[in-house]
Amino acid sequence: MLLAGGLILGGFAAPATSGAAPVITNWYRLPAARGAHGHVRSGWFSSNWSGYAETGHFTSISSSWTVPSVTAGASTSNSAWFSSAWVGIDGFNDTHLIQTGTEQDVYGGSAHYSAWWEILPKAESTISYPVSPGDSMSATITQTSTAVIRAKRKKAKIVTKYWTIGLQDHTKDWSFVTTQLYKGPGDSAEFIVEAPLVGRSVAAMANYNFGSGSALNGDLNSALVATTIGGAAIGAGLSYANDAGTLFQNGVQVSTPGPQDSAATAFNSSYGATEPAAPVN
């Protein structure tokens, strides 16, 4: 089956790779029907995303998580497995997306970890700092400025939007910031564990494990969401019934978010079909 200009979705077979890093793209959400295997209560299903997504209008988002460890996934027909953990704006109901996160993959016979930022349709831009399982990460994506033109008898029109992408590794004490032009509508905000694209194929999902002893208990912790430039940031207000989504590949549930915590700002995520418990505040 082909979608999105030749994107291969049928076998979820990431190509075998050598020790060289493959070209990875974290794509917009690809809808999927609920599979025959697994039990889910989430509100949406996808063939590449799992986690939480909210719709509305957003100009800023921040998140924190602990880098998971990875091993080969359950699919025995693959020789490479991939996973990304990221925070972003757009991509839920459109083809725009600005995002940053960490990569946790298994190929060439070993696990590989990295950090990246990305604006679709371009692939990941790798951040040249080390990342390891258990590292405590935080990210912020914020619209910082706009350029406006005014024409006679016409309303003012925003023609450019600049966004700042920031990623920090608190364990290894490094930080990265870049400001980029981004023209997406800002219609959704996400906290996602993804099976990314490798080349033009949706990768087989790696077996990820955030670990109960990690700094944030394996949470993707959505701390703040702002709805206007310079406006007050508000709590994420996560809702499992409305916001959570589950990832299916070849009819099998391979990545599952759990319910939100009591503050509605964090959740746990697990490989496979078992729904993890909500984080304890």
N, C-alpha and C positions, 0 to 999 in steps of 0.2 A: 504494500500500500504506500502511496506517495501523497504528501501534503506539502503546502508552503513552498512551492517551487522546486520540488524534487526531494524534499526531506524524507528520509527513509524511516518508517515507523513500524514496519511489520515484525522484524525479528529481534529488535533491540540488541543487535549484535555489534558491539563496538569493535572496530578492527583491531587485530593483533598489533601490538606496538613493540618496538625495541626499547632500549633504554632512553631514547630521545623523547622529550616531552611532546605529546600530541597537541594539535590545535583544538582547543576546547571553547565552546560557546554556551553560555547559560541563556537559554531561549525563553521566549514568552510562554505562557501557559498553554499546553496542548490538552484539550478536554479528552476525557476517556469515559466510557461507560463503566459502571461497576462490574467487577469481574466475578467469575464463578467461585473463586476461593477467597476466603477472608471475611471478617465481620467488621463493619464500619458503621459509625453514627454520623460521620462528618457531612457537611453540607454540599461539598463539591468533590469531583474526582478528576484525576489528571494522569497522563502517561509520562509526565516528566517532573511535576511539582508535587510536594507535600508540605504541609505546614499551615500557616495562617495568612489570610489576605483580607484587607478591608477596602471597601470602595467609598468614594467621596471625592474631595479635592485636597491634595497634600502638597506642601512645599518643603517639608522636612520630615525626616524619620531617623531614629537611632535605635541601636540594638546591641546586645552583647551575647556572647556564647562561648563555650569551651570547645576547642578543636577536638573532634572525635577521632578515635583510632579506626582503622579499616582493615578488613581482610577480604578475600574473594567472596563474591556473592553466591547466591544459591544456584544460579544457572550454570550447569556443567558444560554447556555448549560454547562458553566464552573463555577467552584467555586474558581479558582485561575488564575491569569493573571501575566505575567512577561515581563520585558523589561531590556535591557542592553544598555548603551552608552559607546563606547570604541574606542580606537585607536590601530592599530595593523599592523603587517607585515606578508604577505602570507595569504593563505586561499581563495583567489578569484578564482584561477584556479588550486589549489592543496589542499592537505589535511593537510598541515603544517599550523601552526598559533602561533604567539607570540603576546600577547595583555595585556592591562590593562584598567580598566574602573570602572564604577559604576553600581550597580544593583538597579532597582526600580520595586518592585513587590507588588502584592496584594494577600494575602492568609491568611487563618485562621481568616478572617473577618477584617483585617487591612492592612495598607501599611507598607512595609519594605524597608529599604535603606541600602546599604553597598558598600564597595570598594573591589576590587579584582585584582589579576593578574592571568595569565593562559598561559600554553604552552600545546597545544594539543599533545596527546589525553587525558591528565589529565583534571579533572574538575577544576572549579574556586578554587583558594586559597584565602580565605577571608583575607583582611587586617584588623587588629583588632583596627581600629580607627573609630569614629563615622562619619556618613555622613547624611546630611539632605537636603531636597529640597531647592534650591536656593544657595547651596554652590558653590563657584567658584573653579573649578578643572583644573589642568594641568598635562600632562603626557609626558614622553619622553621614547622612546625605542631605544637603540643604540648598535650596535655591537662594542665591546670594544677591543677584541683581538682574535687572531687565533693561533693555533699550526700547524706547517707545518713539514711534513716528506719529506726527499729526498731519493730516491733510485737510484742505479746505472742504467744508461741507461733509466731512467724514469723521467718524469717531476715531479716537486714538487707537493705535494698533501696536501690540507688543510684537516685535520682530525678532528679538533674541532673548534667550534666558540662559544665565550662567549659574552653574551648580558646583558646589564644593563637595568632594568625596573625601572622607577621612576614615582611615583604618588604623587601629592601634593593637599591638601585641603587648599586653601588660606584663606577661611573664618574661619575655625577652627584652622588654623595655625599648621598643621601637615604635615609631609612628610614621604614617604616610599621608600626605594631603595633595590633592590635585584639583584644579578648577577647570571645568570643561563646559563647552556649549552643549545644551540639551534642549530639544524642542518638544518633548513629550507633554501630554496634557495634564499629568499629575492626577490621574483618576483612580489610582489604587496604591496601597502601601502593603508590603509583604515581608514575611519572615519565613524563609523557605529552605527546605532540604531538597535538592534537585538531583535527578539523573540528567546530566548535561548532554549536549551534543558533542560528539567526537567526529570531526569532519562534518558530514551531512547525516549522521545516524544518531538516534537517541541511544545513549550508552546503557549497558546493563548496570543496574544499581549495585554499588559496592555495599558490603555488609558493614555498616558504620555502628559505632558504639561510643556514645558520649561518656559513659562511665559514671557510676553513682558516686565515686569519690572525687570527681572533678570540682573545680572551683565554683561553678555555677550549677552543679548537679545536673549537667547536661541540658540546661535550659537554653532556648532561644528567647532572650529576655528583651521584649520590646519596651524600652524605657519611656520614650517620648515620641509623640506625633504632633507636629505643628500643622495648622491648616491655613495660615496666612504668613506672608513674609514679615518677620519681626513680631508676629503675634505671639500670644501665650501658647506654650506647649502644653498639651493635655495628655493624660494617661491613655494607653493604647486601647483600653476597653475591649479586650479580646472576648469573643463568644464562640464556644465550640460549635454550637448549632448553626451560627450564621457565618463564621469566618474560616473554619478548619477544612482542610482538604487532604485527601488520601491518594497515594500514587499506586497505580496498577500497571503491570507490564505482562503482556500475554495472558491476561485474565487472572494474574496472581497479584495479591496485595503485597507490595514490597517495602513501603515506607508509610508509617502511621503516626500522626500527631496525637497527643493526649489532650485532656481538657485543660482549660486555663486555671491558674492559681487563684486564690481568693482576691488578690489585688487586680486581677484581669490584665496582667502585664507579662506573663511568662507561661511557657508550656514545655513539656518534654516531648521528644520525638524518638521513635524506635524503628530499627530495621525489621521488616516482616509485618505480620498481620496482628500482632499483639498490641493493644492500646496501652501505652504507659500511663501511670498515675499522674495526677496533677502535682506540680511542685509544691512544696510546703514552705510557706513564708517564714 
